[in-house]
Amino acid sequence: MHFASPSWLFVLLAVAAVGIGYLLVQLRRRKFIARFSNTSLLASVVPRRPGWRRHLTFALLLLALTILSLGVARPTAAVRIPQEKATVMLAIDVSLSMQATDVLPDRLDAAKQAAVQFAGLLPKRINLGLVKFGRNGSVLVPPTLDRDAFKRAVGGLQLEPYTAIGEGVFSCLDALKTFGQSSTATGDKPAPARIVLLSDGYNTIGRTPAEAAAAAKKANTPVSTIAFGTDTGTVTVEGQTTLVPADKTTLKGLAQTTGGTFHTAASASELASVYKDIGSQIGYTTAQRDISWRFMIAGLLAALAAGAVSLLWSGRLT
């Protein structure tokens, strides 16, 4: 928690002084009582006090003053608020290794389900596009607010030979560039953008991930990568069984070079969790909000409680 007007916190010194003064008065009163050897005579000349209940009343009043003093210092708290405008391109690997069943029902179907969930996580005002990459990179859905179009395209993903990770990134950058030019033409500033890339294999064709990373960094577009599947996943093609682990080193390097984040997911549930985490990073920002009204209300309630206790036990407010 931070304070927008911290100088008002010095008021707490006055509150502390009131508390110390009250304590000194109570100590003085005890010394005064101790001077009387005849306690029955003291009871006849000094009216009976409510004892500890009087201290509770003062404690509530002191609490109210403390809370109100904090309130005038204008406390703020960090809160998550939806991004007003941003663009995300989701790139999904559709290479033949995505038919591996180490992730049920298979890698591609699990990725489809998680992608649809990801679309639902993002605030509605964030544009979302889709790129597939196998033999090459293809833009299936340019950045759009139409989530139904995105989900339909995800549902239609089909397997292809080869894995063109670099081409997938370049296709995303091309889509973002076109979308940015369109936005600028209408008088808007280009929206901040990010690429989220999921792959389960090694780059086997096209431009390299290193070239793609350099281009994304130059375009100031972070690439968050997800290495999907287990290290023991296999596929059988034309009777030959092949081990298909993800290239975690390359994907991690791609993310680090561009300022994105790297994740691993070995199951459908883990992948959904990763998408949720990335969606939170992309779809929301943190801002400081004034919460002084909360302190004012709490302080007022504490003051009212002090008054109510005093009236209940002594029949007066003081």
C-alpha positions as MATLAB code, in Angstrom:
seq = 'MHFASPSWLFVLLAVAAVGIGYLLVQLRRRKFIARFSNTSLLASVVPRRPGWRRHLTFALLLLALTILSLGVARPTAAVRIPQEKATVMLAIDVSLSMQATDVLPDRLDAAKQAAVQFAGLLPKRINLGLVKFGRNGSVLVPPTLDRDAFKRAVGGLQLEPYTAIGEGVFSCLDALKTFGQSSTATGDKPAPARIVLLSDGYNTIGRTPAEAAAAAKKANTPVSTIAFGTDTGTVTVEGQTTLVPADKTTLKGLAQTTGGTFHTAASASELASVYKDIGSQIGYTTAQRDISWRFMIAGLLAALAAGAVSLLWSGRLT';
ca = [
       0.000    0.000    0.000;
       1.208    3.521   -0.840;
       0.071    6.983    0.206;
      -0.580    9.811   -2.269;
      -0.255   12.455    0.486;
       2.190   10.907    2.965;
       2.764   14.223    4.803;
      -0.640   13.765    6.456;
       0.744   10.726    8.246;
       2.273   13.143   10.769;
      -1.253   13.443   12.162;
      -0.627   10.005   13.643;
       1.835   11.667   16.029;
      -1.031   13.674   17.493;
      -3.100   10.512   17.800;
      -0.199    8.798   19.550;
       0.109   11.788   21.899;
      -3.574   11.447   22.805;
      -3.066    7.765   23.555;
       0.015    8.445   25.704;
      -1.830   11.247   27.536;
      -4.692    8.917   28.330;
      -2.279    6.317   29.657;
      -0.564    8.887   31.895;
      -3.922   10.020   33.278;
      -4.794    6.434   34.151;
      -1.459    5.935   35.932;
      -1.924    9.175   37.870;
      -5.399    8.087   38.906;
      -4.040    4.821   40.281;
      -1.437    6.657   42.323;
      -4.153    8.943   43.664;
      -6.292    5.964   44.696;
      -3.327    4.335   46.401;
      -3.081    7.288   48.829;
      -6.432    6.423   50.398;
      -6.056    3.960   53.232;
      -9.810    3.798   53.711;
     -11.184    2.339   50.495;
     -14.762    2.471   51.752;
     -14.408    6.239   52.221;
     -13.024    6.504   48.678;
     -16.062    4.692   47.321;
     -18.340    7.216   48.987;
     -16.620   10.301   47.576;
     -15.621    9.014   44.140;
     -18.455    7.875   41.843;
     -18.181    4.373   40.457;
     -16.682    4.203   37.016;
     -17.436    1.597   34.345;
     -13.850    0.295   34.663;
     -12.507   -1.619   31.690;
     -15.539   -0.632   29.640;
     -14.378    2.986   29.772;
     -11.042    1.871   28.338;
     -12.815   -0.007   25.541;
     -14.693    3.161   24.598;
     -11.455    5.130   24.417;
      -9.713    2.324   22.504;
     -12.433    2.416   19.858;
     -12.158    6.196   19.644;
      -8.377    5.973   19.308;
      -8.774    3.343   16.591;
     -11.197    5.616   14.742;
      -8.731    8.532   14.888;
      -5.910    6.287   13.625;
      -7.915    4.987   10.675;
      -9.165    8.472    9.746;
      -5.613    9.808    9.928;
      -4.498    7.128    7.485;
      -7.453    7.974    5.268;
      -6.532   11.663    4.885;
      -3.093   10.534    3.675;
      -4.926    9.099    0.625;
      -3.835    5.446    0.677;
      -3.672    3.632   -2.655;
      -3.614   -0.048   -3.549;
      -2.492   -1.925   -6.641;
      -5.474   -3.340   -8.524;
      -5.810   -5.291  -11.756;
      -7.762   -3.535  -14.499;
      -8.540   -4.856  -18.002;
      -6.399   -3.543  -20.836;
      -8.355   -1.076  -22.903;
      -6.591   -1.995  -26.115;
      -4.060   -4.613  -27.179;
      -3.475   -7.200  -29.880;
      -2.501  -10.841  -29.417;
      -1.534  -13.339  -32.097;
      -1.736  -16.998  -31.122;
       0.505  -19.286  -33.197;
      -0.123  -23.041  -32.953;
       2.144  -25.801  -34.203;
       0.221  -28.226  -36.464;
       3.157  -30.475  -37.356;
       2.670  -34.232  -37.461;
       4.193  -34.578  -33.996;
       1.028  -32.940  -32.625;
      -0.765  -36.246  -33.114;
       1.188  -37.764  -30.206;
      -1.118  -39.124  -27.513;
       1.110  -38.477  -24.506;
      -1.341  -35.615  -23.903;
      -4.922  -36.847  -24.097;
      -6.785  -37.140  -26.354;
      -3.800  -35.975  -28.412;
      -1.595  -32.915  -28.461;
      -3.475  -31.052  -31.183;
      -6.941  -31.556  -29.697;
      -5.677  -30.556  -26.254;
      -4.125  -27.436  -27.790;
      -7.415  -26.586  -29.509;
      -9.362  -26.835  -26.279;
      -6.858  -24.669  -24.423;
      -6.832  -22.081  -27.225;
     -10.613  -21.716  -27.000;
     -10.320  -21.249  -23.234;
      -7.594  -18.664  -23.809;
      -9.916  -16.684  -26.059;
     -12.447  -16.586  -23.251;
      -9.864  -15.336  -20.741;
      -8.917  -12.207  -22.644;
     -10.952   -9.027  -22.127;
     -13.375   -8.450  -24.997;
     -11.622   -5.279  -26.176;
      -8.363   -7.121  -26.930;
      -7.961   -8.118  -30.576;
      -7.034  -11.765  -31.087;
      -5.652  -13.453  -34.192;
      -4.621  -16.990  -35.144;
      -1.656  -18.369  -37.075;
      -0.897  -22.014  -37.801;
       2.545  -23.259  -38.726;
       3.542  -26.594  -40.200;
       5.160  -26.525  -43.633;
       4.918  -22.729  -43.433;
       3.147  -20.024  -41.451;
      -0.426  -19.069  -42.379;
      -2.663  -16.367  -40.951;
      -6.044  -18.003  -40.393;
      -7.628  -15.109  -38.489;
      -6.199  -11.569  -38.581;
      -6.526   -9.564  -35.352;
     -10.213   -9.235  -34.556;
     -12.674   -8.838  -31.694;
     -14.782  -11.642  -33.194;
     -14.141  -14.502  -30.790;
     -16.522  -16.827  -32.661;
     -14.456  -16.510  -35.844;
     -11.334  -17.303  -33.847;
     -12.900  -20.382  -32.242;
     -14.139  -21.695  -35.596;
     -10.662  -21.376  -37.068;
      -9.135  -23.175  -34.089;
     -11.612  -26.008  -34.515;
     -10.564  -26.441  -38.138;
      -6.845  -26.901  -37.505;
      -5.371  -29.928  -39.322;
      -2.018  -31.663  -39.158;
       0.744  -30.837  -41.664;
       4.293  -32.123  -42.225;
       7.310  -30.121  -41.005;
       7.642  -27.515  -38.257;
       8.233  -23.912  -39.324;
       8.537  -22.094  -35.983;
      10.325  -19.105  -37.482;
       7.733  -18.756  -40.267;
       4.974  -18.856  -37.653;
       6.479  -15.828  -35.892;
       6.989  -13.954  -39.161;
       3.355  -14.596  -40.145;
       2.238  -13.146  -36.824;
       4.419  -10.078  -37.320;
       3.000   -9.550  -40.829;
      -0.560   -9.733  -39.470;
       0.269   -7.300  -36.675;
       1.933   -4.905  -39.090;
      -1.071   -4.908  -41.405;
      -3.440   -4.432  -38.492;
      -1.302   -1.619  -37.098;
      -1.266    0.216  -40.415;
      -5.059   -0.092  -40.593;
      -5.439    1.320  -37.083;
      -3.088    4.218  -37.843;
      -5.055    5.033  -40.986;
      -8.160    5.615  -38.873;
      -6.297    7.954  -36.544;
      -5.599    5.488  -33.734;
      -2.181    4.676  -32.339;
      -0.966    1.141  -33.019;
      -2.038   -1.089  -30.159;
       0.560   -2.874  -28.030;
       1.013   -6.407  -29.320;
       2.235   -9.809  -28.222;
       2.688  -13.202  -29.839;
       1.909  -16.428  -27.986;
       3.491  -19.428  -29.713;
       2.893  -23.082  -28.906;
       5.162  -25.761  -30.342;
       5.983  -29.387  -29.570;
       8.968  -29.926  -31.819;
      12.100  -28.629  -33.483;
      12.232  -26.127  -36.324;
      12.684  -28.161  -39.523;
      11.984  -25.729  -42.359;
      11.926  -22.061  -43.261;
      13.562  -19.125  -41.525;
      15.111  -19.885  -38.177;
      13.679  -19.007  -34.769;
      16.762  -16.808  -34.221;
      15.868  -14.735  -37.294;
      12.297  -14.532  -36.108;
      13.417  -13.448  -32.642;
      15.513  -10.645  -34.117;
      12.568   -9.442  -36.226;
      10.164   -9.565  -33.267;
      12.610   -7.677  -31.069;
      13.002   -5.007  -33.732;
       9.212   -4.707  -33.940;
       9.040   -4.414  -30.135;
       6.739   -7.439  -29.999;
       7.349   -9.900  -27.146;
       6.926  -13.577  -27.990;
       5.747  -15.824  -25.170;
       6.471  -19.459  -25.956;
       5.014  -22.741  -24.696;
       6.914  -26.014  -25.050;
       4.068  -28.517  -25.219;
       4.091  -32.266  -24.600;
       6.256  -34.659  -22.645;
       9.860  -35.570  -23.377;
       8.815  -39.191  -23.963;
       6.058  -38.508  -26.517;
       6.244  -40.492  -29.755;
       4.502  -40.613  -33.135;
       4.365  -43.401  -35.674;
       4.568  -42.350  -39.328;
       4.708  -44.958  -42.103;
       5.451  -47.659  -39.556;
       8.356  -45.802  -37.988;
       8.077  -44.644  -34.363;
       9.878  -41.382  -33.559;
      10.497  -39.576  -30.293;
       9.049  -36.037  -30.429;
      10.169  -33.870  -27.478;
       9.864  -30.087  -27.685;
      12.923  -27.942  -28.344;
      12.801  -26.137  -24.995;
      16.166  -24.445  -25.468;
      15.159  -22.759  -28.726;
      11.726  -21.736  -27.457;
      13.187  -20.327  -24.261;
      15.744  -18.351  -26.255;
      13.011  -16.974  -28.516;
      11.070  -15.739  -25.481;
      14.073  -14.266  -23.698;
      15.360  -12.442  -26.773;
      12.028  -10.739  -27.401;
      11.102   -9.977  -23.798;
       8.381  -12.609  -23.587;
       7.926  -15.468  -21.143;
       8.744  -19.155  -21.527;
       6.497  -21.952  -20.257;
       6.331  -25.721  -20.404;
       3.169  -27.826  -20.416;
       3.104  -31.600  -20.312;
      -0.666  -32.062  -20.075;
      -3.904  -30.438  -21.161;
      -4.534  -29.071  -17.670;
      -1.030  -27.588  -17.471;
      -1.493  -25.989  -20.880;
      -4.778  -24.430  -19.763;
      -3.008  -23.102  -16.664;
      -0.222  -21.607  -18.779;
      -2.733  -19.893  -21.056;
      -4.513  -18.520  -17.998;
      -1.248  -17.095  -16.694;
      -0.334  -15.540  -20.044;
      -3.864  -14.189  -20.465;
      -3.575  -12.499  -17.092;
      -0.303  -10.874  -18.126;
      -1.624   -9.675  -21.459;
      -5.209   -8.823  -20.659;
      -4.702   -6.874  -17.481;
      -2.475   -4.137  -16.174;
      -1.741   -3.001  -12.631;
      -2.660    0.492  -11.501;
      -2.751    2.334   -8.191;
      -6.292    3.220   -7.091;
      -7.298    5.582   -4.285;
      -8.853    3.576   -1.439;
      -9.110    6.384    1.119;
     -12.905    6.022    1.122;
     -12.509    2.601    2.717;
     -10.538    4.103    5.588;
     -13.044    6.920    6.014;
     -15.909    4.453    6.278;
     -13.986    2.193    8.674;
     -12.994    5.185   10.820;
     -16.561    6.457   10.947;
     -17.848    3.022   11.950;
     -15.241    2.794   14.721;
     -16.254    6.246   16.003;
     -19.926    5.271   15.955;
     -19.092    2.069   17.823;
     -17.263    4.091   20.490;
     -20.284    6.355   20.893;
     -22.689    3.416   21.046;
     -20.621    1.644   23.719;
     -20.417    4.825   25.800;
     -24.171    5.397   25.619;
     -24.919    1.780   26.433;
     -22.706    1.533   29.503;
     -22.667    5.063   30.890;
     -25.700    6.750   29.388;
     -23.616    9.539   27.868;
     -21.179   10.086   25.029;
     -18.229   11.086   27.228;
];
